[in-house]
Amino acid sequence: MDIIHDDDDLEIIDFIINGGLPRQIYIRNDHFHGYDNESFRKRFRISKVCAIEILQQIEMYLEFPTDRNNCVSPMNQLLLTLRLYSTGGHLLSVADFCGVHVSTACRIVRRVSEAIARLYRQYIQMATTPDDMMACQREFFNIASFPRVVGVIDCTHIKIDSPGGEDPEIFRNRKGYFSINVQMICDANLKIMNVVARWPGSSHDSTIFSNSRVRVNFEQNIYENCLLLGDSGYPNRRYLMTPLLNPATPAQQLYNEAHIRTRNCIERCFGVIKRRFPILAYGCRLLINSTLSIIMATSVLHNKALQVGDLNVPNLPDEVNIHELDVQIQNGNIPVPNMDGIGIVGFRHELINNYFANL
């Protein structure tokens, strides 16, 4: 059967052999100036002010040495990455939205995420000075009169595709899907103070905490006279208060009530950051290293948004279903086996008898 039918086919084949396929030129819209601030927030999840300030800090990592080959501007690189964070969609749809090839979009997301993640130490840190610790304790105390609290701690699961390799099953969590188990600590204003994003989904919350720098700092009494609040998945320590399993006395019930109301900040923080950046709820389909960078980058952007006064989470993009998103957020909150000891011991016993019994 003849493949070549006429002279036109011969001309096309000769053109491809000698000249190659015609180069595709993408049309790139100016999304930054094309939307008003509210439409911009809806599509990119942060305000224009926040985007400009972040760009000023990472622009040196995104600039190309020349303008040859229709290179992508730093602003368009940032907006492409934010668009992926805001939809949790495929790279192909994000590439089409921003007018680049999908391979270019993949490289841009990795480059921008790593650049934003480099700002971690500037935007994410525990209270260290006595004044900062006192202010943090005062804000937590105003919630439910729980004293000396400087942070609330918990873990959430970020869904990923199977990473492959020799032992991918260590990433499968107790709900049966592959994930990264991410530990976070936040303050009373939902500002993230610490992030540990490197453990596979099968890791227990207490294992992550036991191997974290925060635990070492508390053990060395760097945060003197300060407490963390965690759920029953953490062991009870002199600096880490967990709820009672079976409160019997009014003082114990009051302790549990104050503990639950105060620790609720971290649950709200998870909900806010996953609604602001749905990729954390729907899951990330990129390589593990890129996923870890995205987790850190979205944490930095969350704190930056709070810093510039962008407190309210914008409305979801039209392609994101709010009910499906709520289900995915709930799937990321996996209860862990209880680690609490039997009975009331140590500082928690003193706190209940000497403080909550007198309220």
Disulfide bonds with the S-S distance in Angstrom:
none
